[in-house]
């Protein structure tokens, strides 16, 4: 009887190495008949006793084998998946069965077991979790795991970056979940925590992380170089997250991922019986560790990180290929403060001028409608100033006419605009004469100006001769002959007084 590992070697050599039965038998030191027998079988089946005792696991063994062929689930995961299917057996028989149908893991190095007092320390580390679609862009997915070393209470935070703002924000979320702060945080030599760490020398911590640690009152502790076993608890828990929470789950929505992770954390990860402590982490924390943690500070640390992007011509700043709008007329430099969920923009005098939600896709444009409206209002105001300036340029009479318009008409600007439009078809002198006439008779409107200009344009400059086209319209005019005798009679002298 061969074991499960040998069974897979036989099929691998036959399917991928293209060896025949004799070659496989020689390579594995087996009889050719044994090789032929197991090549004919589509899955591994251990030898059964003649009269095996019935087991509650029997109806589910085929399903278990299919699951294991699809993904290397742990016994605990299989146990969780079997419960909804009606399995009422114990965890031990399931674990023994799984141990039989797949080979044990390769032996690992032995390390000295570390012990931690209540509230003494937590371990912190990042884990990569593949990729996820965010707004049409495939982004790397990371998980920041922080675990209390004594009780094994876990907090996990999924992010799309391992930058400083995500690193510090993940700490804050963990402290709030723990309702306290451990005295030491054991970290790897990651760049957001340690700038450099040479073997045999003290680590050079990142100044921002030291400032964060001073704010909350804990001491950072960097592992020795290439010694991941010094934070073995968090290393193990990242594997646990991947093989229990993420394994076999299709992750499509980043927005709901953290909610699902919190549910798994509270209902499974922190409620299971830990195989090392043999205690439930949540109960262990409540009973033995919570009281020893440092209290939370009222002031939350500002985890934002500053950048200084250039301002584009279309009133935007660009950060990680995404554009964010600005109010009009902002001078450089613009300070962009990045948080995991939002972007804050400050002007050169350090005043907050814009707040935007942060995008993790690529080439997205985020526009605040108020910024667009402010730009439109500014341009509208400039156009209005130009309008008034052009109208006043017609002369003093135009200025007086404008003053009268403001008192007579609510929409005086529209009247100015219409009168100025008439300058394209009428001379400046004609318009001024009409404005003068309007001021005299108190006719204040664009309609009056347009009507008078149109009327004057229809009147001829000289009166035309009278043309009579019908005979009956012609008048027979006669005049008497003049009496010229009055000019020929002698002039009579005036009588003397």
C-alpha angles and dihedrals in degrees: 000000000000125000128244093261093054090048091058092046090055092052093042093053091047099044102034105023092037094223120160126232095269094048092048091048091051093046095049096033093240134135113265090235090057091051091049092049095053094042088059091056118085094205138020116266120182120223113278125214118243095252107019117188113249114256132199085232095061098090090052103045094093091050091048091052091050092050092050092049089053097045137355095250120181121243089252091054092049089049091054091048093050097053096073088049092061103264109154099172128110130274093240097063090048092050091049091050093050091048089057098050098047132039120258119255119270114270116269133214117271120240136186111267113242123216125205130192123230112287092002104115150352128200123227131196145149126238129194114229106184122257137312134195113250117179091332095314125105107231130183113255121219134183124209109207123194119180131182105238097217105043097022091229106166137212123182130187123192116213140169094226140031093218124134098265091054092045094053094039089054089054091051092050090050093049090052091049091049090044087222145040129256117230094239134031115203111208138174121245093273117155095242089060107025125033094194138342120190120196112269093014135096115265120255102228124209109261092227092054091048089052090050091049092050090051093056098032103240129126119235116226120193120207119238115268113281092001104118090156088075087073096034095140093064092039089057094045092054089055088048091053091050097045098039110028102025101029113107093359121121107222110206106146120054092186093063096036096088092048090053090046092053090051091050091046094052099039104034117010097046095033099052123095105258110233093220102043094028086220135107106257094221093051092041090053094048094047104037114013114031095073091054098054121103113256120258118256119240092226112073114219115249102240096182120128122215126231131172110217124179120255115242126220092253093062097263141119120215122220122172090345092305123112127223124190126240133203111260124274100025118158126215139294100060113187115214116197111197123208127174091257106023147028122226121197125203129188129228091277091054095253119145106246105165143017122196135173110252118248125209098190121087132263094004120156117216114192128183108216090217090061091053092046092049090053091049091048091050092051091045090052090050091051090050091052090051090049094054092044092053093048094049088050088071089075145265092306089057090052091052090046090053091052090052090047091056089057097042104037130047093204096045092152092062089053090051091049092051093047091050089051088060090063088076092065103025132051123255090243093055092051093048091051090052091048090051091051091048092053090052095052096030093244099153115173142087089245091061093049093048092047095049093047091050092047093049091048089058097049115091119235095230126032111254122232118266113257119198112194099180127065093223089058091059115095123224102221121185129181127195120250111265118254105235096174091090088070094051100052117096117256114255117231118242115251116251119246 
